[in-house]
Amino acid sequence: MYRVDLNCDLGESFGAYTIGVDEDILPFLTSANIACGFHGGDPSVMRKTVQLALQNKVAIGAHPGFPDLIGFGRRNMDVSPQEVYDMVVYQIGALAGFVKSEGGTMQHVKPHGALYNMAAKKQDFAEAIARAVYKVDPSLILFGLSGSELVSAGEKIGLTTAHEVFADRTYQMDGTLTPRTQSNALITDDEQAVSQVVRMIKEGKVLSQQGKDIVIQADTVCIHGDGSHALIFARLIRQFLEKSNIDLQAVGAK
């Protein structure tokens, strides 16, 4: 039987927490990536999202990003690898405090947005993130784009890693995600998203925007929590995977 984790980026709002998409989507997930206050989220939102994840028995991960609230962490920043290390350690520590105070344990770390995409290709950024995760807690699992420098850096330092694929994004021939600045970057069709996910899991392939298949490894599937189709995608993908005899479990589940 095939096995996969279904994750989503959550806790990215501010101030008074609005019970809505985050609460609705959690029952369909096996892992949640919770924003740590740099690109989204704040202390109150972090605490409440942790509580919701624990109530739904969803594995928790830190979702560190660049300190760019206005750009939602999706703009590249000219920072050094040491600065990347420092900001990732800081954000993991912040979320870990809330997880521990609520009686939970943290499963993984998944960088956000531009930090994630830059680390997919920049070896020095990838190594800085992997080192930060390892130094804070070597038992944490590092999520990275399938086949990326980030996954390689995690494996090299001795972390357990998870190759991540995307339900709602298109791919380029080099295995990277199509930049959001391009009109064809996002998948909004339900059937297309579901079929792409199933093929990535069962065949280990995805069709690039250049019309050729690329090899991919699907340990965990991401649905973007801020996407307009997030809840629909999560429900449909979960239902279809279960019907296809694909076991849904958090990556750290024994």
ROMARBA-733493 format. One record per residue: residue in one letter; x, y, z of N, C-alpha, C in turn. Coordinates in steps of 0.2 Angstrom, whole numbers, padded with zeros to 4 digits. Each point is the difference from the previous one (the first is absolute). Last residue first. Layout:
! residues N
  torlum   n.xx   n.yy   n.zz  ca.xx  ca.yy  ca.zz   c.xx   c.yy   c.zz
       A      X      Y      Z      X      Y      Z      X      Y      Z
...
This chain:
! residues 254
  torlum   n.xx   n.yy   n.zz  ca.xx  ca.yy  ca.zz   c.xx   c.yy   c.zz
       K   0023   0031   0068   0004  -0006   0001  -0005  -0006  -0003
       A   0002   0028  -0006  -0004  -0005   0003   0004  -0007   0000
       G   0006   0022  -0010   0003  -0003   0006  -0003  -0005   0004
       V  -0009   0011  -0020   0007  -0003  -0002   0003  -0003   0006
       A  -0026   0001  -0001   0005   0005   0001   0007  -0004  -0002
       Q  -0021  -0010  -0012   0003   0000   0007   0005   0006   0000
       L  -0019  -0014  -0017   0002   0006   0002   0002   0000   0007
       D  -0002  -0018  -0022   0000   0001   0007   0002   0007   0002
       I  -0012  -0011  -0022   0006   0003   0002  -0001   0002   0007
       N  -0016  -0011  -0016   0004  -0004   0005   0007   0003   0001
       S  -0019   0010  -0012   0005  -0003  -0004   0005  -0004   0004
       K  -0018   0013   0010  -0003  -0005  -0005   0005  -0004  -0004
       E   0008   0017   0015  -0003  -0005   0004  -0003  -0006  -0005
       L   0007   0020  -0010   0006  -0004   0002  -0002  -0006   0004
       F  -0016   0016  -0006   0002  -0004  -0006   0006  -0004   0002
       Q  -0009   0015   0016  -0005  -0005  -0002   0003  -0005  -0005
       R   0013   0018   0006   0000  -0005   0006  -0005  -0005  -0002
       I   0001   0018  -0014   0006  -0004  -0001   0000  -0005   0005
       L  -0018   0015   0000   0000  -0004  -0006   0006  -0005   0000
       R  -0001   0017   0018  -0005  -0005   0000   0000  -0005  -0006
       A   0015   0018   0000   0001  -0005   0005  -0005  -0005   0001
       F  -0003   0017  -0016   0005  -0004  -0002   0001  -0006   0006
       I  -0015   0017   0004  -0003  -0004  -0004   0006  -0005  -0003
       L   0006   0017   0015  -0004  -0005   0003  -0003  -0005  -0005
       A   0014   0017  -0009   0004  -0004   0005  -0005  -0005   0003
       H  -0002   0018  -0018  -0002  -0007   0000   0002  -0004   0005
       S   0007   0023  -0002  -0007   0000   0000  -0003  -0007   0000
       G   0024   0005   0012  -0003  -0001  -0007  -0008   0000   0000
       D   0017   0000   0019  -0003   0007  -0002  -0003  -0001  -0007
       G   0011  -0019   0010  -0006   0002   0004  -0003   0007  -0002
       H   0013  -0019  -0015   0001   0006   0003  -0006   0003   0004
       I   0009  -0026  -0004  -0005   0004  -0003   0001   0007   0004
       C   0017  -0023  -0004  -0002   0007   0002  -0006   0003  -0003
       V   0012  -0026   0005  -0003   0004  -0005  -0003   0006   0004
       T   0020  -0020   0004  -0005   0004   0002  -0002   0005  -0005
       D   0014  -0017  -0006   0000  -0002   0007  -0006   0004   0003
       A   0009  -0005  -0026  -0006   0003   0004   0000  -0003   0007
       Q   0018   0005  -0022  -0002  -0005   0005  -0005   0004   0005
       I   0008   0001  -0028  -0001   0003   0006  -0002  -0005   0006
       V   0008   0005  -0029   0000  -0005   0006  -0001   0004   0006
       I  -0009   0009  -0024   0006   0000   0004  -0001  -0005   0006
       D  -0011   0005  -0027   0000  -0002   0007   0006   0000   0004
       K  -0009   0017  -0020   0004  -0006   0001  -0001  -0002   0007
       G  -0008   0021  -0010  -0004  -0006  -0003   0004  -0007   0000
       Q   0004   0023   0010   0003  -0001  -0007  -0002  -0006  -0003
       Q  -0007   0006   0022  -0003   0005  -0004   0003   0000  -0007
       S   0000  -0023   0014   0003   0007   0001  -0004   0004  -0005
       L  -0007  -0023   0013   0001   0003  -0007   0002   0007   0001
       V   0005  -0021   0017  -0004   0005  -0001   0001   0003  -0007
       K   0005  -0024   0016   0001   0004  -0005  -0005   0006   0000
       G   0001  -0022   0013   0006   0004   0001   0002   0005  -0005
       E  -0019  -0016   0003   0004  -0001  -0005   0007   0004   0001
       K  -0018   0000   0016   0000  -0007  -0002   0005  -0001  -0006
       I  -0003   0022   0011   0001  -0006   0005   0001  -0006  -0003
       M  -0004   0018  -0014   0006   0001   0004   0001  -0005   0005
       R  -0020   0000  -0011   0005  -0002  -0005   0007   0001   0004
       V  -0019   0007   0011   0000  -0007  -0001   0005  -0002  -0004
       V  -0003   0023   0002   0002  -0003   0006   0001  -0007   0000
       Q  -0009   0012  -0019   0007   0001   0001   0003  -0003   0006
       S  -0023  -0001  -0004   0003  -0005  -0004   0008   0001   0000
       V  -0014   0015   0013  -0001  -0007   0002   0004  -0005  -0004
       A  -0001   0023  -0007   0004  -0001   0006   0000  -0007   0003
       Q  -0014   0005  -0019   0007   0000  -0002   0005   0000   0007
       E  -0024   0001   0002   0002  -0006  -0003   0008   0000  -0002
       D  -0010   0020   0009   0000  -0006   0005   0003  -0006  -0003
       D   0007   0025  -0008  -0004  -0005  -0002   0000  -0006   0005
       T   0015   0019   0001  -0007   0001   0003  -0005  -0005  -0002
       I   0029   0005   0001  -0006  -0004  -0003  -0006   0001   0004
       L   0023   0016  -0005  -0005  -0003   0004  -0005  -0004  -0003
       A   0018   0012  -0012   0003  -0002   0006  -0005  -0005   0004
       N  -0002   0014  -0022  -0001  -0007   0001   0003  -0004   0006
       S   0003   0024  -0006  -0007  -0001   0000  -0002  -0008   0001
       Q   0023   0012   0010  -0003  -0002  -0007  -0007  -0002   0001
       T   0013   0007   0019  -0001   0006  -0005  -0003  -0002  -0007
       R   0006  -0016   0018  -0006   0003   0001  -0002   0006  -0005
       P   0018  -0020  -0006  -0001   0006   0004  -0007   0003   0000
       T   0006  -0026  -0003  -0001   0006  -0004  -0001   0006   0004
       L   0014  -0021   0010  -0007   0002  -0001   0000   0006  -0005
       T   0019  -0019  -0001  -0002   0006   0004  -0007   0001  -0001
       G   0013  -0016  -0012  -0003  -0003   0006  -0002   0006   0005
       D   0009   0001  -0023   0006  -0001   0005  -0003  -0002   0006
       M  -0015   0006  -0018   0004  -0006  -0002   0006  -0002   0005
       Q  -0022   0013   0009   0005   0001  -0005   0004  -0006  -0001
       Y  -0026   0003   0011   0007  -0002   0001   0004   0002  -0007
       T  -0025   0007   0016   0003  -0003  -0006   0008   0000   0000
       R  -0021   0000   0021   0005   0004  -0004   0003  -0004  -0006
       D  -0016  -0008   0018  -0003   0006  -0003   0005   0005  -0004
       A   0005  -0021   0013  -0006  -0001  -0004  -0002   0005  -0004
       F   0025  -0007   0008  -0005   0004   0001  -0006  -0001  -0004
       V   0023  -0013   0014  -0003   0002  -0007  -0006   0004   0001
       E   0024  -0009   0015  -0007   0003  -0001  -0002   0002  -0007
       H   0017  -0017   0017   0000   0004  -0007  -0007   0002  -0001
       A   0014  -0004   0023  -0006  -0002  -0003   0000   0004  -0007
       T   0019  -0009   0021  -0003   0005  -0005  -0006  -0003  -0003
       T   0018  -0002   0022  -0005  -0004  -0004  -0003   0006  -0004
       L   0025   0004   0008  -0007   0001   0002  -0004  -0005  -0004
       G   0025   0004  -0001  -0003  -0005   0004  -0007   0000   0002
       I   0015   0013  -0015   0002   0002   0007  -0003  -0005   0005
       K  -0004  -0003  -0024   0007   0001   0001   0002   0001   0008
       E  -0022   0001  -0008   0002  -0007   0000   0007   0000   0002
       G  -0010   0021  -0003  -0002  -0004   0005   0002  -0007   0001
       A   0006   0012  -0019   0003   0003   0006  -0002  -0003   0006
       S  -0011  -0006  -0020   0007  -0002   0000   0004   0002   0006
       V  -0022   0009  -0004   0000  -0007   0002   0007  -0003   0001
       L  -0001   0022  -0008  -0002   0000   0007  -0001  -0008   0002
       E   0004   0005  -0023   0006   0001   0004  -0001  -0001   0008
       S  -0018  -0012  -0016   0003   0006   0000   0007   0000   0004
       G  -0019  -0017  -0006   0007   0000  -0004   0004   0007   0001
       S  -0025   0002   0008   0003  -0006  -0002   0006   0001  -0005
       L  -0006   0018   0019  -0002  -0002  -0007   0003  -0006  -0002
       G  -0002   0002   0026   0003   0004  -0006  -0002  -0003  -0006
       F  -0001  -0003   0029  -0004   0000  -0006   0004   0004  -0005
       L   0008  -0013   0023   0001   0006  -0004  -0004  -0001  -0006
       I  -0001  -0010   0027   0000  -0002  -0007   0000   0007  -0005
       L   0009  -0005   0027  -0005   0003  -0005   0001  -0002  -0007
       S   0015  -0006   0019  -0006  -0005  -0001  -0005   0003  -0005
       P   0019   0012   0009   0002  -0004  -0006  -0005  -0006  -0001
       D   0000   0026   0010  -0003  -0007   0002   0001  -0004  -0006
       V   0011   0022   0002  -0006   0000   0005  -0002  -0006   0002
       K   0017   0000  -0016   0002   0003   0006  -0005   0001   0005
       Y  -0005  -0007  -0022   0003  -0005   0004   0003   0002   0006
       V  -0011   0015  -0014  -0005  -0005   0002   0004  -0005   0005
       A   0013   0016  -0011  -0004   0003   0005  -0005  -0005   0003
       R   0013  -0006  -0018   0004   0001   0006  -0004   0002   0006
       A  -0010  -0001  -0022   0001  -0006   0003   0004   0000   0007
       I  -0002   0020  -0012  -0007  -0002   0003   0001  -0007   0003
       A   0019   0009  -0011  -0002   0004   0006  -0006  -0003   0003
       E   0006  -0009  -0021   0004  -0003   0006  -0001   0004   0006
       A  -0011   0007  -0019  -0002  -0007   0002   0004  -0002   0006
       F   0007   0020  -0010  -0006   0001   0003  -0003  -0007   0003
       D   0019  -0001  -0014   0001   0003   0007  -0006   0002   0004
       Q  -0002  -0009  -0022   0003  -0005   0004   0001   0003   0007
       K  -0019   0007  -0018   0006   0002   0003   0003  -0004   0005
       K  -0021  -0005  -0012   0006   0000  -0005   0006   0003   0003
       A  -0020  -0004   0013   0000  -0005  -0004   0006   0000  -0005
       A  -0004   0018   0015   0004  -0006   0003  -0001  -0006  -0004
       M  -0012   0019  -0006   0007   0001  -0001   0004  -0005   0003
       N  -0023  -0002   0002   0002   0000  -0007   0007   0001  -0001
       Y  -0009   0002   0022  -0001  -0007  -0002   0003   0000  -0007
       L  -0002   0021   0008   0005  -0004   0004   0001  -0007  -0002
       A  -0018   0014  -0008   0006   0001  -0004   0006  -0003   0004
       G  -0022  -0010   0009   0001   0005  -0006   0007   0001  -0003
       H   0000  -0013   0023  -0006   0003  -0003   0002   0004  -0006
       P   0010  -0023   0015   0000   0007  -0001  -0005   0002  -0005
       K  -0001  -0020   0018   0000   0001  -0007   0000   0007  -0001
       V   0004  -0021   0020   0001   0007  -0002  -0001   0001  -0008
       H  -0009  -0019   0021   0004   0002  -0006   0001   0008   0000
       Q  -0012  -0013   0019   0002  -0005  -0005   0006   0002  -0005
       M  -0008   0007   0027   0000   0002  -0007   0003  -0005  -0004
       T  -0016  -0002   0023   0007   0000  -0003   0000   0002  -0007
       G  -0017   0006   0023   0001  -0004  -0006   0008  -0001  -0002
       G  -0013   0013   0018   0000  -0008   0002   0002  -0004  -0007
       E  -0002   0025   0004  -0006  -0003  -0001   0000  -0008   0001
       S   0019   0014   0001  -0004   0002   0006  -0007  -0003  -0001
       K   0017  -0005  -0016   0001  -0003   0006  -0005   0002   0005
       V  -0002   0010  -0021  -0001  -0007   0000   0001  -0003   0006
       F   0006   0023  -0002  -0007  -0001   0001  -0002  -0008  -0001
       G   0023   0006  -0002  -0003   0002   0007  -0007  -0001   0001
       A   0010  -0004  -0021   0002  -0005   0004  -0003   0001   0007
       L   0000   0017  -0017  -0006  -0005   0000   0001  -0006   0005
       A   0018   0016  -0001  -0007   0004   0002  -0005  -0005   0000
       G   0021  -0007  -0008   0000   0000   0008  -0007   0003   0002
       I   0005  -0001  -0023  -0001  -0007   0003  -0001   0001   0007
       Q   0006   0020  -0010  -0007  -0002  -0002  -0002  -0007   0003
       Y   0023   0008   0002  -0005   0004   0004  -0007  -0002  -0001
       V   0017  -0010  -0013   0000  -0002   0007  -0005   0003   0004
       V   0002   0007  -0022  -0003  -0006   0000   0000  -0003   0007
       M   0011   0020  -0005  -0007   0001   0000  -0004  -0006   0000
       D   0024  -0001   0000  -0002   0004   0006  -0008   0000   0000
       Y   0011  -0009  -0019   0001  -0004   0006  -0003   0003   0006
       V   0002   0014  -0019  -0005  -0006  -0001  -0001  -0004   0006
       E   0017   0016  -0001  -0006   0003   0002  -0006  -0005  -0001
       Q   0021  -0007  -0007   0000   0000   0008  -0006   0004   0002
       P   0004  -0002  -0023  -0002  -0006   0003   0000   0000   0007
       S  -0005   0023  -0012   0006  -0005   0000  -0002  -0006   0003
       V  -0016   0018  -0014   0003  -0001   0006   0006  -0005   0000
       D  -0019   0013  -0015   0007   0000  -0001   0003  -0001   0007
       M  -0025  -0008  -0010   0004   0005   0004   0007  -0001   0000
       N  -0025  -0006  -0014   0007  -0001   0001   0003   0005   0004
       R  -0026  -0004   0001   0004   0004  -0004   0007  -0003   0003
       R  -0020  -0008   0009   0000  -0002  -0007   0005   0004  -0004
       G  -0010   0003   0023   0006  -0005   0000   0001  -0002  -0007
       F  -0016   0016   0006  -0002  -0006   0002   0005  -0005  -0001
       G   0000   0024  -0003   0001  -0004  -0006  -0002  -0007   0002
       I  -0001   0016   0017  -0003   0003  -0006   0000  -0004  -0006
       L   0012  -0007   0020  -0008   0000   0000  -0003   0002  -0006
       D   0024  -0009   0006  -0003   0004  -0005  -0007  -0001   0000
       P   0022  -0012   0009  -0003   0006   0004  -0003   0005  -0005
       F   0004  -0027  -0006   0003   0007   0000  -0004   0005   0004
       G  -0005  -0025   0006   0001   0003  -0006   0004   0006   0001
       P  -0009  -0026   0012   0003   0007   0000   0001   0003  -0006
       H  -0015  -0019   0012   0000   0003  -0006   0004   0006  -0001
       A  -0003  -0024   0017   0001   0007  -0001   0001   0002  -0007
       G  -0015  -0021   0009   0006   0002  -0002   0001   0008   0000
       I  -0017  -0023   0009   0002   0007   0000   0007   0001  -0002
       A  -0022  -0019  -0002   0007   0001   0002   0002   0007  -0002
       V  -0025  -0009   0007   0004   0002  -0006   0007   0002   0002
       K  -0022  -0005   0012   0005  -0005   0000   0005   0000  -0007
       N  -0018   0015   0010  -0002  -0004  -0006   0006  -0005  -0001
       Q   0002   0015   0018  -0007  -0002   0000  -0002  -0005  -0005
       L   0021   0011  -0001   0000  -0005   0005  -0007  -0003   0001
       A   0002   0018  -0015   0003  -0005  -0002   0001  -0006   0004
       L  -0009   0020   0008  -0005  -0003  -0005   0004  -0006  -0003
       Q   0013   0013   0015  -0006  -0003   0003  -0005  -0004  -0004
       V   0017   0013  -0010   0003  -0006   0004  -0005  -0003   0003
       T  -0006   0020  -0008   0001  -0005  -0006   0003  -0006   0003
       K  -0003   0018   0015  -0006  -0003  -0002   0000  -0005  -0006
       R   0020   0012   0007  -0003  -0005   0005  -0006  -0003  -0002
       M   0009   0015  -0015   0005  -0006   0001  -0003  -0004   0005
       V  -0010   0021  -0002  -0002  -0005  -0006   0004  -0006   0001
       S   0006   0017   0015  -0007  -0003   0001  -0002  -0005  -0005
       P   0021   0011  -0003   0000  -0004   0006  -0007  -0003   0001
       D   0003   0006  -0025   0002   0004   0006   0000  -0005   0006
       G  -0001   0000  -0030  -0001  -0002   0007   0002   0004   0005
       G   0012   0000  -0024  -0007   0000   0002   0000  -0003   0007
       H   0021   0004  -0009  -0004   0002  -0006  -0008   0000   0001
       F   0014  -0003   0019   0004   0004  -0004  -0003   0002  -0007
       G  -0009  -0014   0018   0000   0007   0002   0004   0004  -0005
       C  -0004  -0025  -0001   0003   0002   0007   0001   0007   0001
       A  -0017  -0020  -0014   0004   0006   0000   0003   0002   0006
       I  -0007  -0025  -0006  -0002   0006   0003   0004   0005   0000
       N  -0007  -0024  -0012   0006   0004   0000  -0003   0007   0003
       A  -0010  -0027   0001  -0001   0007   0000   0007   0004   0001
       S  -0011  -0027  -0007   0005   0004   0003  -0002   0008  -0001
       T  -0014  -0018  -0006   0004  -0004   0005   0005   0004   0003
       L  -0026   0007  -0011   0007   0000   0000   0003  -0005   0004
       F  -0023   0007  -0002   0002  -0004  -0006   0007  -0001  -0001
       P  -0011   0012   0018  -0002  -0007   0000   0002  -0004  -0006
       L   0004   0025   0002   0004  -0005   0004  -0002  -0007   0000
       I  -0011   0020  -0011   0005  -0004  -0004   0003  -0006   0004
       D  -0015   0017   0010  -0003  -0004  -0004   0004  -0005  -0004
       E   0009   0017   0014  -0004  -0005   0004  -0003  -0005  -0004
       D   0011   0017  -0011   0005  -0004   0004  -0004  -0005   0004
       V  -0013   0016  -0012   0003  -0005  -0004   0005  -0004   0004
       G  -0013   0013   0016  -0003   0000  -0007   0004  -0006  -0004
       I  -0001   0017   0023  -0001  -0007  -0001  -0003   0000  -0007
       T   0016   0019   0009  -0006  -0001  -0003  -0001  -0008  -0001
       Y   0015   0017   0017   0000  -0006  -0004  -0007  -0001  -0003
       A   0013   0023   0007  -0006  -0004   0002  -0001  -0006  -0004
       G   0023   0010  -0005  -0005   0003   0004  -0005  -0005   0003
       F   0011  -0007  -0023   0003   0005   0005  -0006   0002   0005
       S   0008  -0022  -0019  -0004   0006   0001   0002   0004   0006
       E   0007  -0022  -0009   0003   0005  -0003  -0003   0007   0000
       G  -0003  -0026   0007   0002   0005   0005   0003   0007  -0003
       L   0003  -0023  -0014  -0006   0003   0004   0003   0005   0005
       D   0005  -0018  -0023   0003   0006   0004  -0006   0003   0003
       C   0001  -0027  -0006  -0002   0007  -0002   0003   0005   0004
       N   0001  -0029  -0008   0002   0006   0004  -0003   0006  -0002
       L   0000  -0029  -0001  -0003   0006  -0003   0001   0006   0004
       D   0013  -0026  -0005  -0002   0005   0005  -0004   0006  -0004
       V   0003  -0027  -0007   0002   0007  -0001  -0002   0004   0006
       R   0003  -0027  -0012  -0001   0004   0006   0002   0007  -0001
       Y  -0008  -0026  -0014   0004   0007   0000  -0002   0004   0007
       M   0000  -0028  -0003  -0004   0006   0000   0004   0006   0000
